[in-house]
Amino acid sequence: MVRGHSAVPQPERHAVAMVERQRKDFHFEFTTLRFKPIAEYGEWEGRTKIIPS
């Protein structure tokens, strides 16, 4: 995650953030969550069919 290959501009900023988190932890606990949407209902900001099928 820190040293992954990414098309994001300035990908090293994540590594810098992780070093800073080790230096001064802003939270008592840390977790990374990824969610996969299973359904879509209604609209958001006038958009529908956001989840690819």
For each residue, the residues with C-beta under 8 A, 3 or more apart:
1: 4 14 32
2: 14 15 18
3: 15
4: 1 11
5:
6: 11
7:
8: 11
9:
10: 13
11: 4 6 8 14 15
12: 15 16
13: 10 16 17
14: 1 2 11 17 18
15: 2 3 11 12 18 19
16: 12 13 19 20
17: 13 14 20 21
18: 2 14 15 21 22
19: 15 16 22 23
20: 16 17 23 24
21: 17 18 24 25 26 30
22: 18 19 25
23: 19 20
24: 20 21
25: 21 22 28 30
26: 21
27: 30
28: 25
29:
30: 21 25 27
31:
32: 1
33:
34:
35:
36:
37: 40 51
38:
39: 51
40: 37 48 49 50 51
41:
42: 48
43: 46 47 48
44: 47 50
45:
46: 43
47: 43 44 50
48: 40 42 43
49: 40 53
50: 40 44 47
51: 37 39 40
52:
53: 49
